[in-house]
Amino acid sequence: MALTVEDKLTIHETLTQLYLELDGHRPDGFASFFTADGVFHAYGEFKGPAAIAGFIKEHIRKGNEDHARHLLTNFDVREVEGSTVIRGYVTKIKLEPAPITIIAYAGLQARVTKDGGKWRISRLELSITNSPA
């Protein structure tokens, strides 16, 4: 099945909304974008929405998302070996205290699938560094 422009735009929006949930400190909202057996791979591997939400909740509790925002760029969506894959970059910035600083950078790769008429993430992997270099 060839991806349509609408499919690609909807997949972009799915990733954008995912990170809006993280920036809003809503772990369950973040996890809701994954399939029932979806995997989030960053700082370990978390499988299923409950495990993903639990990790995000603890990550927020530790202060790792205080005053943070995530900027998503350079999305590329394509079919790879029978799967729909989106690649791009995530830059994490800290708004306070001034000045705004880049605190992390990651390569993003996700496999997405149509699930119940919506695009959902079956696997999201982040290759995180502490600088954009």
C-alpha positions, 0 to 999 in steps of 0.5 A, spaced: 500 500 500 502 506 497 502 512 503 498 518 501 500 525 502 494 525 507 497 519 511 504 522 511 501 528 514 497 524 519 503 521 521 507 527 522 501 530 526 501 523 531 508 525 533 507 532 534 501 530 538 505 525 542 510 530 544 505 536 546 503 530 551 510 530 554 510 537 554 504 538 557 506 533 563 501 528 561 504 521 561 497 517 559 496 522 553 503 520 551 502 513 552 495 513 548 499 514 541 502 507 542 499 500 540 497 495 545 504 492 544 507 498 542 515 499 545 518 506 547 526 505 547 529 511 550 533 510 557 531 503 557 525 499 553 518 500 555 512 495 552 505 497 552 501 503 554 502 502 562 509 501 562 510 507 557 506 511 561 509 509 568 516 511 565 514 518 563 510 519 569 517 517 573 521 521 568 517 527 569 517 526 577 524 526 577 524 533 574 527 531 567 521 535 563 521 541 568 521 547 563 522 543 557 519 543 550 521 538 544 522 541 537 521 536 532 524 536 525 526 533 518 521 528 518 521 523 513 515 518 512 516 512 507 515 504 507 521 500 509 520 492 508 513 492 509 513 497 515 511 504 515 517 508 518 518 515 520 525 518 521 527 525 524 530 529 530 528 531 536 531 537 540 529 538 547 530 545 550 529 548 557 526 555 557 528 557 564 532 559 567 534 564 561 537 563 556 534 558 553 538 552 552 539 546 548 539 540 553 538 534 549 538 532 541 535 525 539 535 521 532 528 519 532 525 512 528 518 510 529 514 504 526 507 506 525 501 502 523 494 503 522 490 501 528 482 502 529 483 507 523 488 511 527 495 511 526 499 509 532 506 507 534 508 500 534 515 502 536 519 508 537 526 509 538 530 515 540 538 515 539 539 521 545 545 525 546 547 531 550 548 536 545 546 537 538 553 535 535 
